[in-house]
Structure formats: structure tokens, C-alpha cells
């Protein structure tokens, strides 16, 4: 359990659409369970707008990805909107090292988000920044303590010390850092076809 997170009790609930019983933390999880297992049709969702709005209120999909492994050891094809890329594991973990690992992509997400956030801020301020380099290392804890992302920031350009300090502070406010620092749940359901 993450620091600062209280335990969440699951309850047995009956879906208002299909009557199927499921152990879920909240109505949104129940909704995902039934929808992803094809117990709910789009017609039903559109007809029962009140329930859909209730479970979806306060939620917003901010990213989406699909992974497909076709048996090529660990090499996995990823699709994100119109983009496609590979994920693999290093040779010492049984992979073929044909692409970055999933953990590398997490680090890349944080590093690129910080760089983009800083570029936006510098442009808005009219500051001359020639280079923004962010290096991120994920260090896994040996016990149940917190894993740590170590980030180093390198800035080149015509910046005062005060501006560099401000850029450092702004880098800590990037959306991916905020996302990683918040408690999160991972809900996994089987999509029965």
C-alpha cells in the first residue's frame, strides 16, 4: 500500500444492467468490470445516461495505450493513437533488448514532461533557453518503502541564477510528476470475447 493511502474495502455489488455480482471498490470499477466484459452494450450505456454520468463524473481519460505481445519472447508492440513502437526487456532479464523496457518508458515520460513543461514556461516568459536536458533514473526500493525517481536538470542559455531556480521549481510541477506522486489504482478486468 502506498504511503498516505488508506485501505479501500471492496464490496460485493450487483451491476444495475446485467445483475452480475462483482467485488468492486466503487461504482466506476463496477462499470469498467461490466463494460469491459461485454456485459454492457453501447446502446445500454447511451440509454442509461444517468448511471454513466454518475460513475464517470470527476473522471477524465488523459492517456491511452494498447500493448500486444504475439509470443516474440518479451517484445511487445505498443499503439498510442496513430503512433506505434516497441517495448522489450534487456537480455539479462530474458528479453532481446530490441527496445526500451517498460520502466524506461516511465522514466522517458517523466523526463519529456519536465522538458516540455520547462520549454512552455520559458517561451511564455520570453527567456532564451538553448537546451533543456532532463535525466531520470528510477531506483527501486528493496523493501516496501517508496521507489524514487532521481531527476537532474541541465539548462543552457542566457539565464540568471534566479531564472534557473525558477525553472527548477517549475520542473517539479509537470503533470507526469504530479500523476506519479498521487495515489493511484490499477483496475484490470478480462475482456471476454
PESUL-V995726 format. One record per helix or strand of 3 or more residues. SS is the DSSP state (H for helix, E for strand). FROM is the first residue (numbers start at 1). LEN is the number of residues. If there is no record, write none. Layout:
BEGIN
ss: (SS:SS)
from: (FROM:FROM)
len: (LEN:LEN)
END
This chain:
BEGIN
ss: (E:E:H:H:H:E:E:E:H:H:E:E:H:H)
from: (11:21:27:42:49:66:76:83:91:102:128:148:161:175)
len: (4:4:10:6:8:3:5:5:3:24:12:11:11:7)
END
